[in-house]
Structure formats: structure tokens, C-alpha cells
Amino acid sequence: MTEFVRFGSPDAFELAVRWSPDREPRQRLPQEHGWSTGEVRITVGHIVLTRHEFHDADREHLSWYLSPIMAWLIDQWSWLFHEEAFSLP
């Protein structure tokens, strides 16, 4: 398996992705999202937001088809980085 390719900085915002093999038979692959699978890790302020437990093991990444994940990130980009300008001193 390949290493994660990182974009950004883990102390602020980091998106890390890598390709992974898909073990699904061809007839079960989703036609609307493409067939590229991979792993995605999102880190903000050194906190891994994608951390979860899977089959009794702690994992820091999501494994899924990359197209819907990237489409969601693009759609939510403004909300992820939106910062309110509060009038508090």
C-alpha cells in the first residue's frame, strides 16, 4: 500500500489521502461514483477527525470510494473554513 500524500499542516488543517485496492467484484461497484477507492484522513489542530474503531482496531482514516468523499469536501469547503467575525473585544 502507498503512503499518505498530505496537503496542509496538522497543526491547522491537513487532508491526507492514498489509493487502496478495491476487493468488490466488478458487478457490485457503484457506477455513479467511479471505482477508485482510497483512504482519507482529516486532521485539525493535531486532532484526527476521522479516527474511529473498526473490527476492534483503532483507525485514523476512512476507507471508501474517493469520488463521493471529494465531492462532499468540495461542496462543504466554505463551511469547513468559514470563520465568524465576532464583535467581542
N, C-alpha and C positions, 0 to 999 in steps of 0.2 A: 504494500500500500504506500502511496506517496505521502510526503509530509504536507502539513497545512501551509497554505500560502496566506500570509497575513496582510491585511490592509488596515492602517491606522495604528493606534497605540493603546495597549491595555490599560494604561492609567487614565485615559479619556474614553475612547471608543475604538474597539477593534473587531473586525469581521475576519474570520479565518475560514477558509474552505479547502476541500480536497476532493478529488474524484474517488469513487468506490465502486467495486463491481456489483452488478445487479444480478441476483440469483433467481429472479422471477422468470418463468417461461415466457417466451415472446408473445404468446396469445393472451397473457394476463397483464401485459404492460399497458399503462394508460396512453391512449392515442392522443388525448388533448394536451398533455404536458410534456411530451417527448420522453426519451428513455435514459437520459443522463442522470445517474444517481451520484450522490456525494454526501459529504458531511460538513456541517456548518457549526461554527462556534462563535457566539457573540459575547464579548467581554466589555463591561463598562466599569470604570474605576476599580480595576482588578477583581471585579465580581463577575463570574461566568454566569450569564443569564440563561444559558441553555443547559446547565447542569441538571441531571436527573438520574434516577435509578432505573436500570433496565436489566431484567433477569438477575436480580440480586447483585448487580455490579454498578458502581458509580461511573457515570459517563459525563463528559463535558461538552459533547457535541450532539447534534441532531443528525440522523441519517434518513434521507428522503430524496425524492426527485428534486433536482435543483431548480427546474423551471418555476414551479409554484412558489418556492421559497424566495427566489429572486424577484418574482412578480410582486409578492407581498412586500418585500423590502422597498421596492421602487414606489409602490402605492403608499406606503407608510413613512417614507423618508422625511417628509415635512413634519409629521407628528413626532417622530423619533428625535428630531433635532430642534424642535420648537422650544423657544425659551421665552417665558413671560418677562416683561419689563415691569417689575413691581415698583410702586412709588414709595416703598418703605425706605427710610434713611439707612 
